[in-house]
Every structure is written in C-alpha cells, then in structure tokens.
Amino acid sequence: MCRHEIKQCPRCKSDFECKVNSVLKCQCADISLTEEQRNVIAEQYSDCLCADCLQYFSREQDKLDVLSIK
C-alpha cells in the first residue's frame, strides 16, 4: 500500500498531505501555474508548497496579467 507523506509547507509552515505517488489525487493537481510561476517557486523553495500557497502564486500572476492589459 502506498503511503502519503505529511509535509510542512516551506512558505507558510502549515502541514499538508503530499501524494507524490498519486499526483493526480494530490492537493496541487487542480492548481494551474504557468511555467514562469513554477520557475519562481522552484527558485525560492526546494520542496512542495501547500495548495493555499500555490493558489497565492497563481492569483498574484493573474493580478499582474490584468495590470499589464490596462
């Protein structure tokens, strides 16, 4: 049986369940990030982030995209 890992988010320090062996069921599977966003995260953190922090990065880029259109 595959066991999932409880990790601590390196950004916000909250605990979350990482399902690296079942990535399609993982908390991060439904979060869309651009290649640029993934690169920024990889430059700053060496491990998985929780879904809330991934959503933060996704929303922040959306705000920048809206500002650049105006």
PyMOL commands that set and color helices and strands:
alter all, ss='L'
color gray80, all
select helices_A, chain A and resi 20-25+35-44+51-69
alter helices_A, ss='H'
color red, helices_A
select strands_A, chain A and resi 5-8+15-18
alter strands_A, ss='S'
color yellow, strands_A
deselect
rebuild
show_as cartoon
